[in-house]
Amino acid sequence: MSPRSSSKKAKGAAAAPDVYVALLFVAVASLVVGICLMYGELSVYEWKLP
């Protein structure tokens, strides 16, 4: 078995983005869009909750 320090990747190299990073960005974008839509909806009713 080779030692861990003999990997082909350079030290400090950034990991390649994968599907989980893409899902993270989709989730954050969904939160931002939802907050913006909620702000728009509440501003119609002048921030008075039922």
N, C-alpha and C positions, 0 to 999 in steps of 0.2 A: 504494500500500500504506500502511496506517495504521501509525503507530508503536505499539510494544508497550505503552506507557503509556496508550493510549487504550482499553483493554479495558473492558467494561461491569462487570466484577466489581470490587468494592472491594478496596483493598489490605489484605492480612492476612485476607481472608475464608477460612474453612475450606472445604475441598473436600467435596462431598457423598459420603457413603459409597456404594461401589458393590459389585459382586458379589465383588470380590477381598477387600474388608474383611470381608465375610460369611464367605468361605472361611477367612480368617485366624482368625476367632473359632471356627469349626467345628473347625479344626485344633488350636487351643489347648484347646478343651473336650475334644476326643478325647484329647489328651495327659494332661490332668488326670484324666479318667475312667480311662484306662489305668493311670496311676500308682496311683490309689486301688484299683483291682481287683488290681493286682500286690501292693500292700501287704496287702490282705485275704487273698490266696492264700498269701503267704509267712508271714503270721502264723499260719495254720493249721498249718504245718509248723515253727513256732518258728524261722523264718529259717535253716533248714538246707537248703542247696542239695544236690541229688543228686550 
